Amino acid sequence: MHKEKKYKYIKPSCPRCGSLNTRAKEEISSIKCQHCGYPGHWRQFFEGQKERIEVQKLFNEGKLEGNPTLGQGKIVN
């Protein structure tokens, strides 16, 4: 007998604040945090993705900052 595979939905979380309140943006591959306003590629919002690890490293080192109101990130030298 064939077993059906059950897939668990993983909710994306913000790499900046960790909020689970995220929504897809107009662009097909972008997500925006509804809590702090951080926008980014969908790979930044899922645990274990290389892009998430890199952007979190930049936030932790203080090399990336953003304005939560505007949702704009910028590189700080």
N, C-alpha and C positions, 0 to 999 in steps of 0.2 A: 504494500500500500504506500502511496506517495504522501510524504509529510509536507505540509506547507511551512515555509520558512516565515518566522515572525521577526519583523524588523522593529527595532526600538528607535523611536524618533529622538534625536539629540537636539536639544534647544541650543541655538547659538548664544554665546555670552560675550559681552564687550571686553576687548583686551585691555581697555583703560580702567574701567570701574568694576567690571565683573557682573554687571546687571544682565539679567535674562530678558529684559524688556527691549527687544530688538525687532526691527522691521526691515523688510526689503525696500530698497529705494527704486527709483525709476529705472536706473541701469540694471540690467539683468544679473550682473555679478556683484552688486553692491548691497551692503547692509548698513543701517544706521542705528545707533543706540538711542533709545527714546529717553534715557535717563540723563546722560552727559552730552549727547549730541555727536559722539564720535562716529564719523563715516569711514567705511573702508571696504576692501575686497572681502568677499565671503570667507576666504581662507583665513583671514585674521580673526574670525569670530568662532572658530572651532578648535578645541583642545588638540594638541599634538601636531598641528600643522606648522610647517617651517616658517611661514609668513607670520603666524601669531607669536611664535617664540621670538622672532627678530623684532617685531614692533614692541613687544613687552620689554625686551632688553633695552630698546631705545627710550621707552618711558622711564624705566628704572634708573637708567644712567643720566636722566635729565636732558637727553639730546633731542627728545621729541616732546613738544608741549602743544596744547591746543586750548582754544577758547570754547568751553562747554556751550555757550550761548550760540555761537556761530557754527560749531562743529568743524572747525578748520584746524588741521594739524600742520605744524611747520617744523623744519629741522633747525635746531639751535646749535650754533658753533661754539 
